[in-house]
């Protein structure tokens, strides 16, 4: 199937690009447009490179794209306040995921512009005598974005109007999709050059290096090996032969991971799991690539510092798996103030964890495995003094109990509680106004995690906002702004799980178990209990490692990937790569939409094989000069064509 040349959405270059210095940080100077000739100057090349880093903000932290890769997986379903964006993605019969509604349009509509930027840099490198390491940065970004595209849509265009992987400055309304092998060939070529020519240490804070490129190349080889093997017989598009030996690519992935682990450069694992995602420890040695933000300047943050409207480049993914804790009311006082701190933040209640996702954590001993405590907010504390209209009282009373300011008022308890007493569903002034229960042995109100609902559930702590520009003891800060924290995209810890998965595919069980156990031992190391807010030094690493199954399966690796990376916005890629989406996410359990609903129900998702490719966005099809037949042929099979 061939259809002429390019995507109508491609323009000459990125908007709001930046120039970079050779110092330790990027010096960002906004520009509204790059003329093609600008790339033929050193300043233009530097500006284009910095635009590539800035481009990450348009995708990562963008909550609708985040939703497209998380809702509908075994991690999450839609929450009580969800609109169609989230219900469509759930595939559970409450919405319709089609070319007009799939929010993978955020990927398609963003990254081709930056792929073109990268090609402009590469094409003009000789004219400006560009250092090979800077060319390698551009090639890394081009390959990175093509890797996201090929996993999501199948084959995509390499020719944006001026030839394959050539810089295009003239918008066109025609396009040809290359095959999956052709796209991967381009990805591998760019990433191999990136590994060869990038420096060991970043030229700027957060800059890409050999190690960063190795992880993406390892993941691309692993994914392509699965694609060739195709164990479930799932169709690709455009149709093509799946030639090659899967083990060749699994071996490359395995070798790349081991090379990086043995030669980490400035990277490595944090000592505890909590440290990886702790806001005060952002940009740590475990984070290889991030979409950066700042609380120092709205201009360079590319988002208002006082209020976020819910659109890119704001970082607002952390609002999604966050229930309305501000509803907690005891004795007539709203107890938990919305605050610009990691534990609470701004609640949108658009998404909720499934019971099965939580059980993936609680199937471990969560008093020993720190990853449950380091992933979710399960305990809520009285902070009514931080609300502008709060009562000056230092304590509140309810059900014969007194709660002092700063004390715990509500807990999601991971174990089954015997004798828990919940209030009548309709009587919301009981149960702290949210239908919570009381139980012997607990001073605070409680939820049993076997019955949590779409409206009240453990919130995602990892992505919570955090600001330093207010008094945390007495003020709430600016919780309604987009998060000014960087959004983590790639982590050093992924080398261990990517390497373990490749090892399983190669029949190297001992090696897979050893790699996994590095992370499990780290998970057993505690220095602080996140939810209890107390220092706690203990090490259960050897116990967790001993409890690792003797035989490592792909299913177990997927469990471990969830425990390490839950809620980070990449889960669909794991399930699509391993072709386990239907098996792991085809059914899920959760209680309903109302406060006080503690009755779990099982929901079924309709995950047909054609869903393993997202639809080409309808806006793309509408903008191209094609006949109806050509438009239908351009779309991935199974989806309607308007």
C-alpha positions in Angstrom: 0.0 0.0 0.0 1.6 3.2 -1.1 0.2 6.7 -1.0 2.6 9.4 -2.0 4.6 11.3 0.6 4.0 13.1 3.9 2.0 14.0 6.9 0.1 17.2 6.5 0.8 18.0 10.1 4.5 18.4 9.6 5.7 22.0 9.6 9.1 23.5 9.1 10.2 23.1 12.7 9.3 23.1 16.3 7.6 26.0 18.0 9.0 27.4 21.2 12.5 26.1 20.8 15.5 27.0 22.8 19.2 27.6 22.5 21.7 25.7 24.6 25.0 26.7 26.1 27.8 24.3 26.8 27.4 24.8 30.6 25.9 22.3 33.0 22.4 23.4 32.4 20.3 24.4 29.4 19.9 28.1 28.9 16.5 28.4 27.3 15.6 31.4 25.1 12.1 31.1 23.6 11.7 31.3 19.9 8.5 31.1 18.1 9.7 29.5 14.8 12.8 28.1 13.1 13.4 28.9 9.5 15.0 26.1 7.6 18.2 28.1 7.1 18.6 28.5 10.9 19.9 24.9 11.1 22.9 25.9 8.9 24.3 27.9 11.8 25.9 26.7 15.1 23.3 28.6 17.1 20.5 27.0 15.1 21.8 23.5 15.7 22.2 24.2 19.4 18.7 25.7 19.5 17.3 22.7 17.7 18.9 20.3 20.2 17.5 22.2 23.2 14.1 22.1 21.5 14.3 18.3 21.5 14.8 18.3 25.3 12.0 20.8 25.7 9.7 18.6 23.5 9.6 16.0 26.2 7.3 18.3 28.2 4.6 18.1 25.5 4.2 14.4 26.0 5.4 13.3 29.4 3.2 14.6 32.1 0.4 15.2 29.6 -2.4 13.3 31.4 -4.4 12.3 28.4 -1.5 10.6 26.8 -0.7 9.1 30.2 -4.3 7.8 30.4 -4.0 6.2 27.0 -1.1 4.0 28.3 -2.5 3.3 31.8 -6.3 3.2 31.8 -7.4 -0.1 30.4 -4.3 -2.0 31.5 -3.9 -4.1 34.6 -2.9 -1.0 36.5 -5.9 1.2 36.4 -9.5 1.9 35.4 -11.6 5.0 35.2 -12.4 6.9 38.4 -15.6 8.5 39.6 -14.9 11.9 37.9 -13.7 10.4 34.6 -14.9 11.9 31.3 -15.0 10.1 28.0 -11.2 10.2 27.6 -10.8 7.7 30.4 -14.0 5.7 29.9 -13.2 5.1 26.2 -9.7 3.9 27.1 -11.1 1.3 29.6 -12.7 -0.8 26.8 -15.2 -2.1 29.4 -18.4 -1.1 27.4 -18.9 2.4 28.9 -17.2 4.2 26.0 -15.8 3.7 22.5 -12.2 3.9 21.6 -11.9 4.9 18.0 -9.9 7.2 15.7 -11.7 10.3 17.0 -11.4 9.4 20.8 -8.1 7.6 21.3 -5.8 9.9 23.1 -2.7 8.4 21.5 -3.3 11.3 19.2 -1.1 13.2 21.7 1.8 11.1 20.5 1.1 11.3 16.8 0.3 15.0 16.9 3.5 15.9 18.8 6.5 13.9 17.8 6.7 14.1 14.0 7.5 17.7 14.4 10.5 16.9 16.6 11.6 14.0 14.5 11.8 16.5 11.7 13.8 18.8 13.9 16.2 16.0 14.6 16.5 15.3 10.9 17.2 19.0 10.3 20.1 18.9 12.7 21.5 15.7 11.2 21.2 16.9 7.7 23.0 20.2 8.4 25.7 18.8 10.7 28.4 18.9 8.1 27.7 22.5 7.1 28.3 23.7 10.7 31.1 21.1 11.4 28.9 19.6 14.2 30.6 17.4 16.7 29.6 13.7 16.3 28.3 13.7 19.9 25.8 16.4 19.1 24.7 14.6 16.0 24.2 11.6 18.2 21.9 13.5 20.5 19.7 14.4 17.6 19.7 10.8 16.4 18.8 9.6 19.8 15.7 11.7 19.9 14.7 10.7 16.4 15.0 7.0 17.3 13.4 7.5 20.7 10.2 9.0 19.2 10.1 6.5 16.3 10.2 3.8 18.9 7.2 5.2 20.7 5.4 5.5 17.4 6.1 2.0 16.0 5.0 0.3 19.3 1.7 2.4 19.3 0.7 2.4 15.6 2.7 -0.2 13.8 4.5 1.0 10.6 4.7 4.8 10.4 6.2 7.2 7.8 9.9 7.7 7.6 9.5 10.1 4.7 8.1 13.4 5.9 8.1 15.0 2.5 11.7 15.2 1.3 12.8 11.6 1.5 13.3 9.0 4.2 14.8 10.5 7.4 15.3 13.8 5.5 14.5 17.3 6.8 11.3 18.6 5.4 10.3 22.3 5.3 7.2 22.2 3.1 3.9 20.9 4.5 2.3 18.2 2.4 -1.0 16.5 2.5 0.0 13.0 1.5 1.7 10.2 3.3 3.2 6.7 3.0 3.5 4.3 6.0 6.7 2.3 6.2 6.6 -1.3 7.5 7.5 -2.2 11.1 10.9 -3.7 10.0 11.8 -0.6 8.0 11.0 1.6 11.0 13.0 -0.6 13.4 15.9 -0.6 10.9 16.0 3.2 11.2 15.7 3.1 15.0 18.5 0.6 15.4 20.8 2.6 13.0 20.3 5.8 14.9 20.6 4.3 18.4 23.7 2.3 17.5 25.4 5.5 16.3 24.1 7.2 19.5 25.7 4.6 21.7 28.9 4.9 19.7 29.2 8.7 19.8 27.4 10.0 22.9 29.6 10.8 25.9 29.7 8.7 29.0 28.7 11.8 31.1 26.0 14.2 30.0 27.1 17.5 28.5 24.3 19.3 30.4 22.2 18.2 33.4 19.8 15.6 32.0 21.5 15.3 28.7 21.5 12.0 26.9 24.6 9.7 27.1 25.7 6.2 26.0 23.9 4.7 29.0 20.6 6.4 28.1 20.9 5.3 24.5 21.7 1.7 25.6 18.5 1.4 27.5 16.3 2.5 24.6 18.3 0.3 22.2 17.9 -2.7 24.6 14.2 -2.1 24.9 13.9 -1.7 21.1 15.7 -5.0 20.6 13.6 -6.8 23.2 10.4 -5.5 21.6 11.4 -6.3 18.1 12.3 -9.9 19.2 8.8 -10.3 20.6 7.4 -8.8 17.4 9.2 -11.3 15.2 8.2 -14.2 17.5 4.6 -13.1 17.7 3.5 -15.9 20.0 -0.2 -15.0 19.8 -0.4 -14.5 16.1 -1.4 -10.9 16.3 -1.5 -9.0 12.9 0.7 -6.1 12.2 0.2 -3.2 9.7 1.1 -2.4 7.0 1.3 -6.1 6.3 4.8 -7.5 6.0 6.9 -10.6 6.7 8.3 -11.1 10.2 11.8 -12.2 9.2 14.7 -12.7 11.5 15.6 -14.7 14.6 14.0 -13.5 17.8 16.9 -14.8 19.9 19.3 -12.5 18.0 17.5 -9.5 19.3 16.9 -10.9 22.8 20.7 -11.5 23.1 21.4 -8.0 22.0 19.0 -6.7 24.6 20.5 -8.9 27.3 24.1 -7.9 26.4 23.2 -4.1 26.3 21.7 -4.3 29.8 24.7 -6.1 31.2 27.1 -3.7 29.6 25.2 -0.8 31.2 25.0 -2.4 34.6 28.7 -3.1 34.6 29.6 0.3 33.1 27.0 2.6 34.6 28.9 5.9 34.3 27.3 8.5 36.5 24.2 6.4 37.0 23.1 3.7 39.4 20.4 2.5 41.7 19.4 4.6 44.7 19.8 2.9 48.0 16.1 2.6 48.8 13.0 2.5 46.6 11.5 5.6 48.2 14.5 7.7 47.2 13.9 7.1 43.5 10.6 8.9 43.5 11.0 11.3 46.5 10.4 14.8 45.2 13.2 16.2 47.3 15.5 13.8 45.5 14.4 14.5 41.9 17.0 14.2 39.1 18.8 11.5 41.1 21.3 9.1 39.6 18.7 6.5 38.8 16.7 8.7 36.5 18.3 8.6 33.0 15.9 10.9 31.1 13.2 13.3 32.3 10.9 16.0 31.0 12.0 19.0 33.1 10.0 21.6 34.9 10.8 24.4 37.4 9.0 26.3 40.1 11.3 29.3 39.6 9.9 30.7 36.3 6.6 30.3 34.5 8.4 31.0 31.2 10.9 28.2 31.5 8.4 25.9 33.2 6.1 26.4 30.2 3.1 26.4 32.6 1.5 28.8 35.0 2.9 28.5 38.5 -0.4 29.3 40.2 -3.0 27.3 38.3 -3.0 24.5 35.7 -5.8 24.1 33.2 -5.0 20.6 32.3 -3.1 20.6 29.1 0.5 20.2 27.8 3.2 21.2 28.5 1.9 21.2 32.1 2.9 18.2 34.1 -0.5 17.2 35.4 -0.6 13.4 35.3 -0.3 13.2 39.0 -3.8 14.6 39.4 -5.4 11.6 37.8 -5.0 8.7 40.3 -5.8 11.0 43.2 -9.2 10.9 44.9 -10.8 13.9 46.6 -9.3 13.6 50.0 -10.5 17.2 50.7 -14.0 15.7 51.3 -12.8 14.1 54.6 -14.8 16.0 57.2 -14.9 15.3 60.9 -16.9 17.2 63.4 -17.8 19.8 60.7 -14.2 20.5 59.8 -12.6 19.7 56.4 -9.6 17.8 57.8 -7.2 17.3 54.9 -6.3 20.4 53.0 -5.3 20.2 49.3 -1.6 21.1 49.4 1.4 21.4 47.1 3.1 18.4 48.7 3.7 14.9 47.4 1.2 13.1 49.7 -2.0 14.9 48.6 -1.9 17.5 45.8 -4.7 18.2 43.4 -7.3 15.5 43.0 -9.1 14.9 39.7 -10.3 11.3 40.4 -10.1 10.5 36.7 -8.4 7.2 37.2 -8.3 4.5 40.0 -6.2 1.5 40.6 -7.9 -1.9 40.2 -8.1 -4.3 43.1 -5.9 -6.6 41.1 -3.2 -4.0 40.8 -3.2 -3.4 44.6 -3.1 -7.1 45.2 0.1 -7.3 43.0 1.7 -5.3 45.8 -0.1 -6.8 48.8 0.7 -10.3 47.6 4.1 -9.5 49.0 4.7 -8.8 52.6 4.3 -5.0 52.5 5.9 -4.6 55.9 9.0 -5.9 54.3 8.7 -4.9 50.6 8.9 -1.1 50.6 7.4 -0.6 47.2 3.7 -0.4 48.3 4.6 2.3 50.8 6.8 4.1 48.2 4.1 4.1 45.6 0.8 5.0 47.2 -0.5 7.5 49.7 -2.6 5.3 52.1 -2.6 7.5 55.3 -4.1 11.0 55.6 -3.4 13.5 58.3 -5.2 16.5 59.7 -4.0 19.7 58.1 -7.1 21.9 58.5 -4.8 24.8 59.7 -3.6 25.2 56.1 -7.0 26.0 54.7 -7.9 29.7 54.4 -11.3 29.3 56.1 -10.3 26.6 58.6 -11.4 26.6 62.1 -8.6 27.6 64.6 -9.4 24.5 66.6 -6.5 22.2 67.4 -8.6 19.1 67.5 -11.9 17.7 66.2 -14.2 15.1 67.6 -16.3 12.3 66.0 -17.7 9.0 67.1 -16.2 9.5 70.6 -12.7 10.1 69.2 -10.5 13.2 69.2 -8.2 14.0 66.4 -5.5 16.5 67.0 -4.0 18.7 64.3 -1.3 16.7 62.4 -2.6 13.3 63.6 -3.8 10.6 61.2 -7.5 10.8 60.4 -7.9 8.1 57.7 -6.0 5.0 56.5 -6.4 2.5 53.7 -5.4 -0.7 55.5 -3.7 -3.3 53.3 -4.8 -6.4 55.3 -8.4 -7.7 55.7 -9.9 -6.1 58.8 -12.1 -8.3 61.0 -15.1 -6.5 62.4 -14.9 -3.3 60.4 -18.1 -1.2 60.7 -19.1 1.0 57.7 -21.8 3.6 57.9 -25.0 3.6 55.9 -24.2 4.5 52.4 -26.6 7.5 52.4 -25.4 8.9 55.7 -22.2 10.6 54.6 -21.7 12.6 57.8 -20.6 9.3 59.3 -17.4 7.7 58.1 -15.6 11.0 57.9 -18.1 12.1 55.2 -16.5 9.6 52.7 -18.1 6.3 53.9 -15.0 5.1 55.8 -15.3 2.6 58.6 -14.3 2.2 62.2 -12.5 -0.9 63.6 -11.0 -2.1 66.8 -7.4 -1.3 67.1 -7.6 1.8 64.9 -8.0 5.3 66.2 -8.5 6.8 62.7 -11.2 6.0 60.2 -10.3 3.1 57.9 -10.9 1.6 54.5 -10.3 -2.1 53.8 -8.4 -2.4 50.5 -10.6 -5.4 49.5 -13.5 -3.0 49.0 -12.1 0.3 47.7 -14.0 2.1 45.0 -13.8 4.4 42.0 -14.3 7.4 44.3 -12.0 6.5 47.3 -8.8 4.6 46.8 -5.1 4.7 47.6 -3.7 7.7 45.7 -0.5 7.6 43.6 2.3 9.2 45.7 5.0 8.8 43.1 3.8 11.6 40.8 2.6 13.9 43.5 3.4 17.6 43.2 6.0 19.3 45.5 6.8 22.9 46.0 9.5 24.6 48.1 8.1 28.1 47.8 5.8 28.1 50.8 5.8 27.3 54.6 4.9 23.6 54.8 3.9 23.9 58.4 1.2 26.5 58.0 0.4 27.0 54.3 -0.9 25.0 51.4 1.2 26.5 48.7 0.0 26.3 45.1 -1.5 22.8 44.7 -3.7 23.7 41.7 -0.7 24.4 39.4 0.8 21.7 37.2 3.6 19.9 39.0 6.9 21.7 38.7 8.7 18.4 39.3 10.5 16.7 36.4 8.6 13.8 34.9 10.8 10.7 34.9 10.9 8.8 31.6 13.7 6.3 31.8 15.3 4.7 34.9 18.5 2.8 35.4 16.5 0.1 37.3 14.9 -0.8 34.0 18.1 -2.4 32.8 17.6 -5.1 35.4 14.0 -5.9 34.4 14.6 -5.5 30.6 17.7 -7.8 31.0 15.7 -10.3 33.0 13.0 -10.5 30.4 15.5 -11.0 27.7 17.2 -13.7 29.8 13.9 -15.6 30.2 13.4 -15.5 26.5 16.9 -16.9 26.1 16.4 -19.7 28.6 18.8 -18.1 31.2 16.7 -18.6 34.3 19.5 -18.1 36.8 20.6 -14.9 35.2 17.0 -13.6 35.1 16.5 -14.4 38.8 19.8 -12.7 39.8 18.8 -9.5 37.9 15.4 -9.4 39.5 16.8 -10.0 42.9 19.0 -6.9 42.8 15.8 -4.9 42.8 14.0 -7.1 45.3 16.9 -6.7 47.7 16.7 -3.0 47.3 13.0 -3.1 47.9 13.7 -4.7 51.3 15.9 -1.8 52.4 14.0 0.8 54.5 15.2 4.1 56.0 11.8 5.7 56.3 8.1 4.7 56.4 6.5 7.0 53.9 2.9 6.8 55.1 3.6 6.7 58.8 6.1 9.6 58.4 8.7 8.1 60.7 12.3 7.1 60.3 12.7 3.3 60.2 15.9 1.4 59.5 15.5 -2.2 58.5 16.7 -4.5 55.7 14.6 -7.4 54.6 16.4 -7.7 51.2 17.7 -11.2 51.7 14.2 -12.4 52.7 12.6 -10.9 49.7 15.3 -12.4 47.4 14.8 -15.8 49.0 11.1 -15.6 48.3 11.6 -15.0 44.6 10.3 -18.0 42.6 12.9 -20.5 41.6 11.6 -20.3 38.0 11.1 -16.8 36.6 8.3 -16.4 34.1 7.2 -13.5 32.0 4.2 -13.1 34.2 6.3 -12.7 37.2 8.5 -10.2 35.5 5.3 -8.2 34.6 4.4 -8.3 38.3 7.8 -7.0 39.2 7.6 -4.3 36.6 4.3 -3.1 38.1 5.8 -3.1 41.6 8.7 -1.0 40.4 7.1 1.2 37.8 3.4 1.4 38.8 1.6 4.5 37.5 4.5 5.9 35.6 2.6 5.9 32.3 4.2 3.1 30.3 2.3 0.0 31.2 0.5 -0.6 27.9 3.9 -1.0 26.2 4.7 -3.9 28.6 1.5 -5.7 27.9 1.5 -5.0 24.2 5.1 -6.2 23.8 4.5 -9.5 25.7 1.1 -9.9 24.1 -0.5 -10.4 27.6 -2.9 -7.5 27.6 -6.1 -9.5 27.4 -4.9 -12.2 29.9 -3.8 -9.7 32.5 -6.3 -6.9 32.0 -9.3 -8.5 30.4 -11.2 -8.5 33.8 -10.8 -6.3 36.8 -12.5 -5.7 40.1 -13.5 -2.5 41.9 -16.4 -1.0 43.9 -18.7 1.7 42.5 -18.9 5.5 42.2 -20.6 6.4 45.5 -19.1 7.3 48.9 -19.6 4.3 51.1 -19.8 1.7 48.3 -17.6 -1.2 49.5 -19.1 -4.0 47.3 -16.6 -5.1 44.6 -17.9 -5.9 41.1 -16.0 -7.6 38.3 -15.9 -5.8 34.9 -14.9 -7.3 31.6 -12.9 -5.5 28.9 -13.3 -6.4 25.3 -9.7 -6.5 24.1 -9.6 -7.7 20.6 -6.3 -8.4 18.8 -6.7 -5.4 16.5 -6.4 -3.2 19.7 -2.7 -4.1 19.9 -2.3 -1.1 17.5 -3.9 2.2 18.3 -5.9 3.9 15.5 -4.4 6.6 13.3 -6.0 9.8 14.6 -9.1 10.8 12.6 -7.7 14.4 12.4 -4.7 13.0 10.5 -6.9 11.2 8.0 -9.2 14.2 7.5 -6.2 16.4 6.7 -4.7 14.3 3.9 -5.6 14.4 0.2 -6.8 10.8 -0.3 -9.6 9.0 -1.7 -12.0 7.1 0.6 -10.3 3.9 -0.3 -6.8 5.2 0.3 -7.9 6.6 3.7 -9.4 3.3 4.7 -6.1 1.6 3.6 -4.1 4.0 5.7 -6.0 3.3 8.9 -5.1 0.3 11.1 -7.5 -2.6 10.5 -10.5 -3.0 12.8 -11.1 0.7 13.3 -13.9 2.7 11.5 -13.0 5.2 8.8 -15.2 8.3 8.5 
